[in-house]
Amino acid sequence: MRKPELLGLTGIRFYAALLVYLSHVVGTVPGMEILGGSFLVFNAGVMGVSFFFVLSGFILTYNYSDLFRGDVSVSDYKRFVWDRLARISPVHLLAMVLVMPVAFLSPNLPLDWRAVPVHLLLLQCWWPSLTSAFMDYLNVPSWSISCEWFFYVLAPMTIWLVIADRRRWVPVIGVLCYACGLGWLLWHSQSDSARLHFVSWFAPSRFVEFLAGVLLARMVLASSSYKPAAVSGVLQAIGILLIVAGAMYRQYAAWPLWGGLLYVPGSAFLILGLAYGRGIFVTHLSRPWLNRLGVASFSLYMIHAPLIRAVKGVCLYLGWEVRSWPEFWAVVFVMLVFVQITALAVCYGYELPLQKRLRTFFQG
């Protein structure tokens, strides 16, 4: 039986991608960071990525729970991994093509060609080292897709474990053991950069957020839709408030929370409220135009950084920077329109058609 489409969770993807866009446009275009500040804007990007990780675990479990309920066969695992690869690879490869000339001509960070295969294979967040593997090179937002790729490898087994009553605590216990081990290793470390790397960009550490989404989906699939739907709007309000509170508190948080853990409770409440499909916010997110923007959110997320970096290069060449609030908001708005139109064209003219062909190739 086909599950109902959760339109509210498609529309919300646009706003999550918008937060990431804002953090990058303010931190990249010359003069923007001085006016816009860096702390809350940076938190907006962290907030959006954390929400995406929780949402990813929820959506994959919601869609694939029936397939992996009984077992995880080799053929089903291959089909799942290929489906996920077909989902992310078209735009990822396009973003690599777009960013290569920008990175090659960058005066501030000369391109290290060793970064190309690492980024191409999305392995930059898999390295268990104290330094990031070429994180600052090429298309920087692809670090989160590297984490997603790690999640996809583990997703079938994770869903299989969580869906079953007797096995659902196995991944939770595994994550707790990992957290204790990582905490023990980093507790006496004097390097804040090492701590930040391991809790923010190391893929196994971010798996906590993905697992939270998996557990949340299990709860939704196992519950009656009537009683929780009555408090859908309340859950959404609580989620938004908790996310905002996490962003405000983050500068005072202990180092284990520097990643996305502060936003997991708020993301969970918001996703839960949207999944039950009631309220004014869900009605807004379910509008056809916003649904189209939500579908195109992955293209927006992946191509906005190369385009912004290209604009930065032009600004540096011309010696121009933002010096006033009118210029600040003009850049934010004009760049958003430009990036969003490009993302829509990429999504519906390239991403979705190529995804369909790749999935058909596997089936054939």
ZAFI-190313 format. One record per residue (C-alpha): residue number from 1; x, y, z. Coordinates in Angstrom, 3 decimals, always signed. Example, Ala and Ser with C-alpha at 12.3 -4.5 7.8 and 13.67 -1.06 7.14 Angstrom:
BEGIN
+-----+----------+----------+----------+
!   i !        x !        y !        z !
+-----+----------+----------+----------+
!   1 !  +12.300 !   -4.500 !   +7.800 !
!   2 !  +13.670 !   -1.060 !   +7.140 !
+-----+----------+----------+----------+
# end
This chain:
BEGIN
+-----+----------+----------+----------+
!   i !        x !        y !        z !
+-----+----------+----------+----------+
!   1 !   +0.000 !   +0.000 !   +0.000 !
!   2 !   +1.419 !   +3.372 !   -1.033 !
!   3 !   +1.899 !   +5.765 !   +1.853 !
!   4 !   +0.427 !   +9.279 !   +1.563 !
!   5 !   +2.804 !  +11.971 !   +0.367 !
!   6 !   +3.869 !  +14.369 !   +3.115 !
!   7 !   +3.720 !  +17.648 !   +1.222 !
!   8 !   +4.602 !  +19.747 !   +4.267 !
!   9 !   +7.947 !  +17.974 !   +4.518 !
!  10 !   +8.669 !  +18.721 !   +0.865 !
!  11 !   +7.916 !  +22.436 !   +1.178 !
!  12 !   +9.969 !  +22.850 !   +4.368 !
!  13 !  +13.075 !  +21.729 !   +2.487 !
!  14 !  +13.120 !  +25.055 !   +0.655 !
!  15 !  +13.325 !  +27.025 !   +3.918 !
!  16 !  +16.060 !  +24.740 !   +5.281 !
!  17 !  +18.087 !  +25.262 !   +2.081 !
!  18 !  +17.378 !  +29.006 !   +2.325 !
!  19 !  +19.033 !  +29.120 !   +5.753 !
!  20 !  +22.168 !  +27.528 !   +4.316 !
!  21 !  +22.135 !  +29.966 !   +1.395 !
!  22 !  +21.906 !  +32.951 !   +3.777 !
!  23 !  +24.868 !  +31.736 !   +5.818 !
!  24 !  +27.005 !  +31.428 !   +2.698 !
!  25 !  +26.011 !  +34.614 !   +0.869 !
!  26 !  +26.639 !  +36.695 !   +3.997 !
!  27 !  +29.943 !  +34.969 !   +4.690 !
!  28 !  +31.237 !  +35.092 !   +1.097 !
!  29 !  +30.325 !  +38.324 !   -0.719 !
!  30 !  +32.815 !  +41.082 !   +0.312 !
!  31 !  +31.471 !  +43.412 !   +3.003 !
!  32 !  +28.401 !  +41.328 !   +3.831 !
!  33 !  +29.757 !  +39.706 !   +6.977 !
!  34 !  +30.636 !  +43.048 !   +8.613 !
!  35 !  +27.034 !  +44.223 !   +8.321 !
!  36 !  +25.227 !  +40.934 !   +8.829 !
!  37 !  +27.356 !  +39.558 !  +11.621 !
!  38 !  +28.773 !  +36.059 !  +11.621 !
!  39 !  +27.487 !  +34.169 !  +14.662 !
!  40 !  +23.739 !  +33.910 !  +14.060 !
!  41 !  +24.195 !  +33.671 !  +10.300 !
!  42 !  +26.633 !  +30.774 !  +10.728 !
!  43 !  +24.144 !  +29.128 !  +13.091 !
!  44 !  +21.459 !  +29.420 !  +10.417 !
!  45 !  +23.538 !  +27.201 !   +8.144 !
!  46 !  +24.248 !  +24.679 !  +10.911 !
!  47 !  +20.552 !  +24.664 !  +11.762 !
!  48 !  +19.514 !  +23.948 !   +8.165 !
!  49 !  +21.994 !  +21.081 !   +7.731 !
!  50 !  +20.994 !  +19.457 !  +11.037 !
!  51 !  +17.338 !  +19.631 !  +10.039 !
!  52 !  +18.168 !  +17.980 !   +6.706 !
!  53 !  +19.967 !  +15.115 !   +8.481 !
!  54 !  +16.996 !  +14.385 !  +10.748 !
!  55 !  +14.577 !  +14.757 !   +7.825 !
!  56 !  +16.679 !  +12.375 !   +5.712 !
!  57 !  +16.434 !   +9.615 !   +8.320 !
!  58 !  +12.699 !  +10.199 !   +8.661 !
!  59 !  +11.897 !  +10.198 !   +4.921 !
!  60 !  +14.028 !   +7.171 !   +4.082 !
!  61 !  +12.453 !   +5.137 !   +6.874 !
!  62 !   +8.981 !   +6.329 !   +5.927 !
!  63 !   +9.515 !   +5.276 !   +2.301 !
!  64 !  +11.580 !   +2.104 !   +2.736 !
!  65 !  +10.257 !   +0.605 !   +5.981 !
!  66 !   +8.170 !   -2.008 !   +4.150 !
!  67 !  +11.115 !   -3.052 !   +1.954 !
!  68 !  +13.484 !   -3.599 !   +4.889 !
!  69 !  +10.967 !   -4.765 !   +7.484 !
!  70 !  +11.686 !   -8.467 !   +7.095 !
!  71 !  +15.339 !   -8.563 !   +6.090 !
!  72 !  +17.991 !   -6.816 !   +4.019 !
!  73 !  +18.709 !   -8.860 !   +0.911 !
!  74 !  +21.728 !   -8.200 !   -1.280 !
!  75 !  +19.546 !   -7.229 !   -4.241 !
!  76 !  +17.437 !   -4.812 !   -2.175 !
!  77 !  +20.558 !   -3.266 !   -0.662 !
!  78 !  +22.114 !   -2.735 !   -4.104 !
!  79 !  +18.885 !   -1.262 !   -5.433 !
!  80 !  +18.662 !   +1.132 !   -2.475 !
!  81 !  +22.273 !   +2.300 !   -2.779 !
!  82 !  +21.917 !   +2.791 !   -6.529 !
!  83 !  +18.684 !   +4.733 !   -6.009 !
!  84 !  +20.429 !   +7.030 !   -3.525 !
!  85 !  +23.442 !   +7.416 !   -5.812 !
!  86 !  +21.102 !   +8.341 !   -8.666 !
!  87 !  +19.528 !  +10.893 !   -6.335 !
!  88 !  +22.689 !  +12.794 !   -5.406 !
!  89 !  +25.228 !  +12.224 !   -8.186 !
!  90 !  +23.785 !  +14.291 !  -11.090 !
!  91 !  +23.782 !  +17.623 !   -9.262 !
!  92 !  +26.930 !  +16.759 !   -7.329 !
!  93 !  +28.844 !  +16.224 !  -10.587 !
!  94 !  +27.371 !  +19.388 !  -12.097 !
!  95 !  +28.410 !  +21.399 !   -9.029 !
!  96 !  +31.944 !  +20.001 !   -9.383 !
!  97 !  +32.057 !  +21.191 !  -12.995 !
!  98 !  +30.796 !  +24.647 !  -11.988 !
!  99 !  +33.224 !  +25.095 !   -9.118 !
! 100 !  +36.414 !  +23.829 !  -10.817 !
! 101 !  +37.236 !  +27.044 !  -12.758 !
! 102 !  +36.295 !  +29.148 !   -9.730 !
! 103 !  +38.580 !  +27.102 !   -7.479 !
! 104 !  +41.381 !  +27.089 !  -10.057 !
! 105 !  +41.337 !  +30.903 !  -10.314 !
! 106 !  +40.896 !  +31.536 !   -6.578 !
! 107 !  +43.661 !  +33.846 !   -5.282 !
! 108 !  +42.978 !  +33.055 !   -1.622 !
! 109 !  +42.969 !  +29.242 !   -1.710 !
! 110 !  +44.951 !  +27.695 !   -4.584 !
! 111 !  +43.417 !  +24.411 !   -5.663 !
! 112 !  +45.078 !  +21.291 !   -4.290 !
! 113 !  +44.388 !  +18.663 !   -6.967 !
! 114 !  +44.436 !  +15.900 !   -4.343 !
! 115 !  +41.077 !  +17.267 !   -3.190 !
! 116 !  +39.389 !  +16.454 !   -6.510 !
! 117 !  +39.077 !  +12.645 !   -6.147 !
! 118 !  +38.183 !  +12.989 !   -2.462 !
! 119 !  +35.329 !  +15.372 !   -3.252 !
! 120 !  +34.309 !  +13.484 !   -6.376 !
! 121 !  +33.802 !  +10.293 !   -4.324 !
! 122 !  +32.242 !  +12.256 !   -1.416 !
! 123 !  +34.749 !  +10.908 !   +1.104 !
! 124 !  +35.861 !  +14.181 !   +2.697 !
! 125 !  +33.922 !  +13.512 !   +5.929 !
! 126 !  +34.872 !   +9.844 !   +6.272 !
! 127 !  +38.465 !  +10.412 !   +7.397 !
! 128 !  +39.107 !   +9.754 !  +11.145 !
! 129 !  +41.787 !  +12.426 !  +11.459 !
! 130 !  +42.240 !  +15.620 !  +13.446 !
! 131 !  +42.159 !  +17.687 !  +10.265 !
! 132 !  +39.450 !  +17.819 !   +7.638 !
! 133 !  +40.225 !  +16.152 !   +4.303 !
! 134 !  +40.231 !  +19.142 !   +1.949 !
! 135 !  +37.004 !  +20.461 !   +3.473 !
! 136 !  +37.598 !  +24.041 !   +2.337 !
! 137 !  +38.199 !  +23.163 !   -1.294 !
! 138 !  +35.800 !  +22.993 !   -4.238 !
! 139 !  +32.077 !  +22.861 !   -3.401 !
! 140 !  +32.181 !  +23.255 !   +0.377 !
! 141 !  +28.470 !  +22.358 !   +1.052 !
! 142 !  +29.139 !  +18.900 !   -0.385 !
! 143 !  +30.587 !  +17.946 !   +3.015 !
! 144 !  +27.031 !  +17.301 !   +4.204 !
! 145 !  +26.362 !  +15.121 !   +1.143 !
! 146 !  +29.480 !  +13.170 !   +2.120 !
! 147 !  +27.789 !  +12.575 !   +5.482 !
! 148 !  +24.553 !  +11.612 !   +3.720 !
! 149 !  +26.454 !   +9.120 !   +1.584 !
! 150 !  +27.767 !   +7.558 !   +4.814 !
! 151 !  +24.196 !   +7.409 !   +6.157 !
! 152 !  +22.955 !   +5.730 !   +2.976 !
! 153 !  +25.491 !   +2.933 !   +3.327 !
! 154 !  +24.158 !   +2.172 !   +6.813 !
! 155 !  +20.488 !   +3.027 !   +6.233 !
! 156 !  +19.062 !   -0.372 !   +5.155 !
! 157 !  +20.486 !   -2.187 !   +8.170 !
! 158 !  +19.529 !   +0.690 !  +10.477 !
! 159 !  +15.924 !   +0.698 !   +9.233 !
! 160 !  +15.745 !   -3.092 !   +9.590 !
! 161 !  +16.949 !   -2.892 !  +13.183 !
! 162 !  +14.733 !   +0.023 !  +14.213 !
! 163 !  +11.492 !   -1.241 !  +12.656 !
! 164 !  +11.597 !   -4.497 !  +14.647 !
! 165 !  +10.549 !   -4.264 !  +18.307 !
! 166 !  +13.268 !   -6.551 !  +19.631 !
! 167 !  +16.112 !   -4.930 !  +17.700 !
! 168 !  +15.245 !   -1.242 !  +17.809 !
! 169 !  +17.653 !   -0.433 !  +20.663 !
! 170 !  +20.702 !   -1.959 !  +18.945 !
! 171 !  +21.616 !   +1.153 !  +16.873 !
! 172 !  +20.844 !   +3.405 !  +19.847 !
! 173 !  +23.241 !   +1.460 !  +22.055 !
! 174 !  +25.827 !   +1.497 !  +19.260 !
! 175 !  +25.598 !   +5.282 !  +18.937 !
! 176 !  +25.861 !   +5.724 !  +22.719 !
! 177 !  +28.994 !   +3.546 !  +22.831 !
! 178 !  +30.493 !   +5.564 !  +19.957 !
! 179 !  +29.665 !   +8.842 !  +21.723 !
! 180 !  +31.281 !   +7.650 !  +24.949 !
! 181 !  +34.406 !   +6.543 !  +23.098 !
! 182 !  +34.675 !   +9.783 !  +21.159 !
! 183 !  +34.063 !  +11.823 !  +24.300 !
! 184 !  +36.802 !   +9.938 !  +26.133 !
! 185 !  +39.267 !  +10.553 !  +23.270 !
! 186 !  +38.493 !  +14.261 !  +22.961 !
! 187 !  +37.777 !  +15.171 !  +26.567 !
! 188 !  +41.397 !  +16.041 !  +27.372 !
! 189 !  +42.184 !  +17.438 !  +23.932 !
! 190 !  +43.446 !  +20.999 !  +23.941 !
! 191 !  +42.485 !  +21.537 !  +20.308 !
! 192 !  +39.079 !  +23.141 !  +19.800 !
! 193 !  +39.496 !  +22.673 !  +16.054 !
! 194 !  +39.830 !  +18.900 !  +16.524 !
! 195 !  +36.728 !  +18.831 !  +18.715 !
! 196 !  +34.806 !  +20.930 !  +16.195 !
! 197 !  +35.849 !  +18.644 !  +13.360 !
! 198 !  +34.794 !  +15.439 !  +15.088 !
! 199 !  +31.403 !  +16.697 !  +16.284 !
! 200 !  +30.541 !  +18.822 !  +13.255 !
! 201 !  +32.031 !  +17.295 !  +10.098 !
! 202 !  +32.965 !  +13.692 !  +10.881 !
! 203 !  +30.230 !  +11.579 !   +9.271 !
! 204 !  +29.886 !   +8.925 !  +12.034 !
! 205 !  +29.269 !  +11.698 !  +14.591 !
! 206 !  +26.460 !  +13.210 !  +12.518 !
! 207 !  +24.796 !   +9.794 !  +12.228 !
! 208 !  +23.085 !  +10.610 !  +15.543 !
! 209 !  +20.811 !  +13.098 !  +13.760 !
! 210 !  +19.997 !  +10.629 !  +10.998 !
! 211 !  +19.161 !   +7.945 !  +13.561 !
! 212 !  +16.855 !  +10.391 !  +15.362 !
! 213 !  +14.909 !  +10.737 !  +12.112 !
! 214 !  +14.723 !   +6.957 !  +11.705 !
! 215 !  +13.331 !   +6.524 !  +15.232 !
! 216 !  +10.882 !   +9.375 !  +14.668 !
! 217 !   +9.551 !   +7.725 !  +11.501 !
! 218 !   +9.089 !   +4.461 !  +13.359 !
! 219 !   +6.981 !   +6.276 !  +15.932 !
! 220 !   +4.844 !   +7.906 !  +13.231 !
! 221 !   +4.336 !   +4.641 !  +11.341 !
! 222 !   +3.351 !   +2.816 !  +14.517 !
! 223 !   +0.891 !   +5.432 !  +15.806 !
! 224 !   -2.708 !   +6.255 !  +14.974 !
! 225 !   -2.923 !   +9.413 !  +12.870 !
! 226 !   -5.970 !  +10.863 !  +14.588 !
! 227 !   -4.846 !  +11.712 !  +18.102 !
! 228 !   -1.409 !  +13.189 !  +17.233 !
! 229 !   -2.927 !  +15.148 !  +14.333 !
! 230 !   -5.005 !  +17.124 !  +16.816 !
! 231 !   -1.837 !  +18.656 !  +18.284 !
! 232 !   +0.017 !  +19.000 !  +14.968 !
! 233 !   +0.141 !  +22.807 !  +15.147 !
! 234 !   +1.395 !  +22.739 !  +18.742 !
! 235 !   +4.190 !  +20.341 !  +17.808 !
! 236 !   +5.248 !  +22.612 !  +14.941 !
! 237 !   +5.326 !  +25.679 !  +17.219 !
! 238 !   +7.362 !  +23.839 !  +19.855 !
! 239 !   +9.792 !  +22.645 !  +17.182 !
! 240 !  +10.370 !  +26.115 !  +15.768 !
! 241 !  +10.863 !  +27.591 !  +19.238 !
! 242 !  +13.365 !  +24.888 !  +20.183 !
! 243 !  +15.333 !  +25.396 !  +16.956 !
! 244 !  +15.516 !  +29.162 !  +17.522 !
! 245 !  +16.500 !  +28.612 !  +21.168 !
! 246 !  +19.269 !  +26.243 !  +20.063 !
! 247 !  +20.626 !  +28.869 !  +17.659 !
! 248 !  +20.629 !  +31.515 !  +20.392 !
! 249 !  +22.290 !  +29.225 !  +22.944 !
! 250 !  +24.893 !  +27.635 !  +20.684 !
! 251 !  +27.705 !  +30.067 !  +21.533 !
! 252 !  +27.402 !  +29.052 !  +25.205 !
! 253 !  +27.041 !  +25.313 !  +24.601 !
! 254 !  +29.566 !  +22.664 !  +25.640 !
! 255 !  +31.760 !  +21.312 !  +22.850 !
! 256 !  +29.843 !  +18.016 !  +22.348 !
! 257 !  +26.893 !  +20.171 !  +21.211 !
! 258 !  +28.857 !  +22.258 !  +18.691 !
! 259 !  +27.590 !  +20.072 !  +15.847 !
! 260 !  +23.881 !  +19.656 !  +15.251 !
! 261 !  +22.713 !  +18.053 !  +18.488 !
! 262 !  +21.187 !  +21.301 !  +19.756 !
! 263 !  +18.739 !  +21.254 !  +16.851 !
! 264 !  +17.663 !  +17.613 !  +17.037 !
! 265 !  +14.781 !  +18.115 !  +19.535 !
! 266 !  +13.376 !  +21.082 !  +17.616 !
! 267 !  +13.780 !  +19.333 !  +14.267 !
! 268 !  +12.056 !  +16.234 !  +15.627 !
! 269 !   +9.054 !  +18.186 !  +16.950 !
! 270 !   +8.762 !  +20.205 !  +13.730 !
! 271 !   +8.975 !  +17.144 !  +11.474 !
! 272 !   +6.495 !  +15.277 !  +13.661 !
! 273 !   +4.034 !  +18.149 !  +13.510 !
! 274 !   +4.393 !  +18.510 !   +9.747 !
! 275 !   +4.074 !  +14.756 !   +9.184 !
! 276 !   +0.614 !  +14.732 !  +10.769 !
! 277 !   -0.433 !  +17.363 !   +8.242 !
! 278 !   -2.545 !  +19.868 !  +10.125 !
! 279 !   -2.326 !  +23.626 !  +10.653 !
! 280 !   -1.786 !  +26.860 !   +8.780 !
! 281 !   +1.920 !  +26.220 !   +8.316 !
! 282 !   +1.283 !  +22.836 !   +6.660 !
! 283 !   -1.274 !  +24.469 !   +4.365 !
! 284 !   +1.331 !  +27.043 !   +3.365 !
! 285 !   +4.039 !  +24.428 !   +2.800 !
! 286 !   +1.680 !  +22.297 !   +0.709 !
! 287 !   +1.056 !  +24.989 !   -1.910 !
! 288 !   +2.089 !  +23.811 !   -5.408 !
! 289 !   +4.654 !  +26.589 !   -5.973 !
! 290 !   +6.350 !  +25.888 !   -2.653 !
! 291 !   +6.273 !  +22.174 !   -3.356 !
! 292 !   +8.197 !  +22.862 !   -6.576 !
! 293 !  +10.739 !  +24.924 !   -4.649 !
! 294 !  +11.056 !  +22.092 !   -2.137 !
! 295 !  +11.707 !  +19.574 !   -4.902 !
! 296 !  +14.387 !  +21.899 !   -6.294 !
! 297 !  +15.955 !  +22.475 !   -2.861 !
! 298 !  +18.734 !  +19.931 !   -3.446 !
! 299 !  +19.787 !  +21.740 !   -6.616 !
! 300 !  +19.651 !  +25.032 !   -4.726 !
! 301 !  +21.741 !  +23.584 !   -1.923 !
! 302 !  +24.406 !  +22.145 !   -4.217 !
! 303 !  +24.910 !  +24.921 !   -6.780 !
! 304 !  +24.501 !  +28.084 !   -4.701 !
! 305 !  +28.058 !  +28.066 !   -3.316 !
! 306 !  +29.856 !  +27.868 !   -6.703 !
! 307 !  +27.658 !  +30.692 !   -8.028 !
! 308 !  +28.256 !  +32.858 !   -4.950 !
! 309 !  +32.004 !  +32.199 !   -5.139 !
! 310 !  +31.972 !  +33.291 !   -8.789 !
! 311 !  +30.229 !  +36.529 !   -7.812 !
! 312 !  +32.801 !  +37.027 !   -5.056 !
! 313 !  +35.584 !  +36.665 !   -7.609 !
! 314 !  +34.009 !  +39.326 !   -9.799 !
! 315 !  +33.620 !  +41.660 !   -6.794 !
! 316 !  +37.259 !  +41.196 !   -5.813 !
! 317 !  +38.393 !  +41.817 !   -9.377 !
! 318 !  +36.374 !  +45.038 !   -9.571 !
! 319 !  +37.323 !  +46.097 !   -6.018 !
! 320 !  +33.662 !  +46.362 !   -4.979 !
! 321 !  +32.162 !  +45.448 !   -1.612 !
! 322 !  +28.900 !  +45.946 !   +0.238 !
! 323 !  +28.977 !  +49.138 !   +2.329 !
! 324 !  +25.345 !  +49.812 !   +3.304 !
! 325 !  +22.214 !  +47.999 !   +4.407 !
! 326 !  +20.350 !  +48.710 !   +1.144 !
! 327 !  +23.230 !  +47.111 !   -0.757 !
! 328 !  +23.238 !  +44.218 !   +1.728 !
! 329 !  +19.570 !  +43.352 !   +1.195 !
! 330 !  +19.818 !  +43.963 !   -2.550 !
! 331 !  +22.630 !  +41.414 !   -2.824 !
! 332 !  +20.716 !  +38.881 !   -0.679 !
! 333 !  +17.569 !  +39.240 !   -2.787 !
! 334 !  +19.144 !  +39.439 !   -6.257 !
! 335 !  +21.486 !  +36.527 !   -5.592 !
! 336 !  +18.609 !  +34.450 !   -4.213 !
! 337 !  +16.498 !  +35.078 !   -7.316 !
! 338 !  +19.437 !  +34.245 !   -9.565 !
! 339 !  +20.378 !  +31.092 !   -7.662 !
! 340 !  +16.770 !  +29.927 !   -7.293 !
! 341 !  +15.947 !  +30.341 !  -11.004 !
! 342 !  +19.126 !  +28.446 !  -11.861 !
! 343 !  +18.228 !  +25.713 !   -9.347 !
! 344 !  +14.740 !  +25.291 !  -10.820 !
! 345 !  +16.197 !  +25.000 !  -14.318 !
! 346 !  +18.792 !  +22.488 !  -13.151 !
! 347 !  +16.262 !  +20.450 !  -11.170 !
! 348 !  +13.537 !  +20.105 !  -13.776 !
! 349 !  +15.717 !  +20.210 !  -16.875 !
! 350 !  +18.656 !  +18.080 !  -15.727 !
! 351 !  +18.437 !  +16.561 !  -12.229 !
! 352 !  +15.056 !  +14.794 !  -12.354 !
! 353 !  +15.326 !  +13.520 !  -15.962 !
! 354 !  +18.823 !  +12.117 !  -15.324 !
! 355 !  +17.700 !  +10.526 !  -12.048 !
! 356 !  +14.921 !   +8.745 !  -13.922 !
! 357 !  +17.334 !   +7.445 !  -16.554 !
! 358 !  +19.811 !   +6.200 !  -13.967 !
! 359 !  +17.134 !   +4.344 !  -12.015 !
! 360 !  +15.769 !   +2.795 !  -15.197 !
! 361 !  +19.299 !   +1.675 !  -16.083 !
! 362 !  +19.538 !   -0.352 !  -12.865 !
! 363 !  +16.102 !   -1.892 !  -13.352 !
! 364 !  +17.017 !   -2.877 !  -16.880 !
+-----+----------+----------+----------+
# end
